[in-house]
Amino acid sequence: MTLNRRSLGTSGLEITTVGFGSWAVGGGGWAFGWGPQDDDDSIRAIGHAVSAGVSWIDTAAIYGLGHSEEVVGRAIASIPAADRPLVFTKCGLEFDPTDHYKPAVRNAQPAFIRTEVELSLRRLGVERIDLYQIHWPDETGTPVEDSWGEMSRLVDEGKVRAIGVSNYTVDLLERCEAIRHVDSLQPPFSLIHRESGSGVIPWAAAHGTGVIVYSPMASGILTDSFSRERVEAMSSEDWRRQSESHQEPALSRNLALRDALRPIAARHGTNVAAVAVAWALAWPGVSGAIVGARTPAQVDGWLAAGSLELTGTDLDEIAAAAERLGVGSAPIRPA
C-alpha cells in the first residue's frame, strides 16, 4: 500500500496523510488517560506503522505525564536513522505533581514553554523536534504574542524545525501570524464534531498553514467494532466514559451514523474507520489526520485511509446520513 503524501502548509515538511497518534500510548494514571497500556505493544504498533510507510508521529508532553514521549523515544531509537519518522509534540499543559487526576493548567508562559521543550527533547531522545505545538490556549493571563514569540525563538535556536498550535481560534491564529507564520494547526475534526470545518480549517487553507486534524474517528466511535458494550467494558481510568459522545442519547445517533458508513466502506473494499478518516482528509486545507493505535492490529484498521479517495457520491451519502440522524452541526460536506 502506498500512502498519499501532502505538504504541511508552507513549512517545508511533507507528510503522509495519516500519522500515528500517541495519546493512548501514555497509558493510565492521569486525568485524560485511556486506561492501562502495555509499552511493548505501543512500540510494536509504532514500528508497524512506520514500516507500513507512516512518516510521522504525534505526541505531547501531557500524555501520560511524559510517558508517551518516553515510549515514542524508545520506539524511534530502535528504527534505523534513515527510516525514522518525523516527530511532532506539544507543550503548554502543566499538571499538578501532587494530584495526577487534576486537570492540567493551560500554561503558555515563555518560561514554561522553554522548560517543556528541554524535557521533551530529552524524553524523545532527539536533537531537534520536527513540529512543536502549543497544546491549548493559555489560561494564566499570558498574551499569545509572548507565547508565540518564545516559540519563534526555539526555531531560530534550532531546537525545533516548525511551530504550530492546537485548539486555537481564528482570532488567536491571526495574532500569532502577525509575529511569525503559523506552520501548523491541530484542531479536532470528525463527522461527529465538524465545527472546525467552518472556521479554523478555511483560515489555515487561506494562509498556507498546514492542518493535522485529531480524533477523526471520534475517539473510536467511527470504527467497525465499537459498541455500547465497549463503553461499558472500558477501564474506569478511560476518559471516554465521561464523554457526551460516548453516552446516551448521543451514542445511539453516533453509532447509527457509523453504520451508515458501512455500505460506502463495502463499495471501496475497506472498513468504516478508513472511510471516517478519508472523509476528514477530503476537506480542502487538511494536510493529514492523527490516528491512534494501541496495537499493530489497530494500525491495520486505519492504514487504508492513507490512500482512499472518496467520491462526490460518497460525500453526498455521508452528508445525507448526518443530516437525517441529526449528528453534528454545519458544515456537513467538503466543497
N, C-alpha and C positions, 0 to 999 in steps of 0.2 A: 504494500500500500504506500503510495506517495502522498504525503501530506501537503496541502496547499500552503503557500507562504505569502506574507504581506509585509509591507513596510510598517514600522511602528511610527506613524506620523512622519516627521522630518528628522527624527532622532539619529538616523543612520543605522538603526538596528532593523534587521529583517527577521521575522519570527514565523514559526508555523502557526496556523490559525487555531490550534489547540495547544494549551500549555498545562503543565502538571501543577495543580493546586495543592498546597501543603498545610491547609488549615487542620484537617483531621490528623495529620502526622504528629501534631503537637500532643495528642493524647488527652487524657482527662486531668483532673486535679486543678481546674481553673474555671472561671465563670462561663466561658463560651466554648468549652471543650466538647468533643464528640464521644466521650467515653474512652475506656481503655483502648490502647493501640499498641500492637507489637512492633517494635522498632525494626526488627529484621524484615517483617512484612513490608513496612514502609520503604526500606532500602531496596528490596526486590521490586516493588512497584515502580519506584523512580527509575531504577536501572532498566526495567522492561519498557517504560515509556520512552526513555532516551534511545534504546536500541531500536525501537519502532519508528524513530525519526522525530519525536517531540524535541523541540530545540530550546525550550525554556521552562524554568521552574519558578513559581511564585510562592513566597512565604512571607512571614512577618515576625518581628521580634516578640509580639504578644502571643503568638500561637504556642500554647504550652509553656508560656513564660520563658521563652528562649529555647525550649526543647526542639521545636520544629526546625529551627535554624541549625541546631547541632546535628540533627538527623540528616538534614539536607547536606550539611558539610561532610558527614561521613559517606553519604551516598556518592557525591561527586568526586570525592577523593579516590574512590575505587574505580572511576571511569578514566580511561586514557585521556591525557590532556587534550589531544586533538579532537576528541569526541565529546568533550564536556559541554553541557548546555549552558545557556545564559542563565544568570541567577538574578531574580528580582526580589526585593524585600521591602518592608515598610517600617516606619518609625512613628513615634508620637502618641503612644498609649502607655501610661505609667501605672503599673499595678502596685497594690499595697502588699509589701512583703509579709505583713502580719495576717493578712486575710486574702488568700488566693481566689476566693469566690466573690470578692467585692468587685463590682465593675470598675474597669480602669479609668483613670482620669485622662481626658484628651489633652495632652500637653505637647504643644509645638513650640515651646520656648527654644531659642537657639542653643542654649547650653545643654538642654536635654537632647536635642537632635544630635549635637556633637558627641555626647556620651553614648547615645544609642548606636551611631554609625560605627564607633570603635568596637563596641561589643558585638555587633553583627558581623563585622569583618573577621573578628576572632572566632566566633562560633561557626561561621561558614567556611573558614579556612581559605579565604581568597584575599588577594591584594587590592582588588577593586570590585565594587558592586556594579553590575551592568545597568540596573534601573533601581533607583532609590525613591521611595514614595512616602509622603505624609499620609498616614492611615485615615485620620478623621480630622475635620476642622477643630482648631484649638478651642478649649473652653476655660483657659486660665486668664484670658484677657490679653494675650499676646497678639499684636497686629499681624495679619497674614504677611505683610510686607517684611517684617522682621524674620519670620519663619522661612519665607521663600528666599530671602537674602542669604540666610545661612546655607540653605540647600544649594544655592548658586555657588557659594564658596567651596562647597565639597566637590563640585565639578571642577572648578579651577585648580583645586589642590590634587586632583587625580584620584580621590578616594572613591568616587562614583562616576559612571560614564554618562548616564542620563538621569533626569529627575522628573518626578510626576507626583500626582495627588490621587487620593481615593475619597469618594463620597463628598466631593466638593460641589458647590452650587456654581451657577454661571457667574454670579457676582464675584465670588472668591477667585474663580478662574481668571476673570478679567483683571483683577488686582494683581494676581501673580504674573500674568502675561505682560503687564506693564513694566515689570522688573527684569524678567528673563523668560524666554519661551518655555511653556509647559510641554515637555516632551510626551507625557503620557497621562491619561486619565483612567481610573479604575472605578466604574460605577456598578451597582447591582443591576442586572438586566436579565429578565426571563419572560416567557409567555405569561407567567402569573404576575410578575412585577415589571411593568413596562414603562414606568414613568420617565426613566432616563432617555427614552426614545424621542421625547418631545422637547427636551431642554439641553442637557449637557452633551449628549452624543452629537446632535446637529452643530452645537457650538464647536466641539472638537473637530468635526469634519471641516468646518469653515476656517479653522485656524491652524491646520496642519498638526494637530495634536493626535497622537495615536490613542486608541481606546482598547483596553483589555477588560472585558466585562467579567464580573464574578457571579457565581450561583446561577448559571444559565439553565441548570436542571432543577432549579428551585430547591436546592439542598436535598435532592434525592427524589422528590415527588414525581418529576417528569422522567421516570425510568420504568422499564417494563415490570420490575418485580416489586415496586413499592406498594404498600397496602396499609390499612388500618392496623393490622396485626403487627406490622413492622414498627409502627409508632408505639404500640403497647409494649413491645419487647425491647424498646430502646433502654439503654443504661440510664439510671437516674441522673448521671452526670452529662447526658447528652442535651445540649441547649435546645434542640429542636422540640423537645417535649413541651416547651413553653411558647413555641412559635404559633401565632394565629393561623398561619398557612397549614400547619400540621394538626390543627384541631378543628372540630366541627363548629359551625356549619361549613366553613371554608374548605375543609379537607375533602368532603364529598364532591364539591364542584371542581376542585383541582384535580381529583382523580378522574372525574368524567372527562375533563379536558385532556388529561394524559391518554385516556382510552381513545379519544378522537384522533390521536396521532398514530394509532396502530395501523390503520389502512394505508396511510402515507408511508410509514416505515416498510410495510409489506411490498408496496409498489417499487421501492428502491432496494429491496433486499437487505434491509438493515434493521435497526431497533429504534425504539422510541427515544432513548437518550440521544442518539445521533441526530434524530430529527429536531429535538428540542434545542440542541446546541447549534445545529445548522441554521435554525430559524434566527437565533441571535446574531450569527455571523452574516446573515443576509442583509442586515441593516447598513446603509451607507455610513462610512466612518469607522466601523468596528474593525479593528486590526486582528483581534484574537479573543479567545474565550478561555478563562481559567476553569479547568475541570478537575475535580478532586478524585482521589482514589486511595484506598487503604490496602489493596492487594493488586497483583498483576492482573487477575481476572477482571477487576473493576476497570482497569485501564482499557482492556479489550472491549469493554462495554461502551466506550465513547470514542475510541480512536477513529471510527468511520466518519465521524463528524468533520474530521480534518480534510476530507476530500469530497464530502457530499454537497451537491448543489441542488437546492430546492427550486422547483419550477414556479411560475406565476400561478398555476392552478393549485399547487400545493399550498402556497401562501394564502390564496383566497379561501381555500378549505379550512385552513387553520384559523384565519380571522373570523370566518363564519361560526366556527365552533366556539371560539372565545366569546363572541357576542351573544350567541344563543344561550350559553351557560352563565353569562354574567360574571366571567372571571377577568379581573384586572380592569384597568381604565385605559383611555386613549393614550397614545396611538395604538392602533390594532394591527397594522400591516406596514412593512417597509415599502418605500417607494419602488 
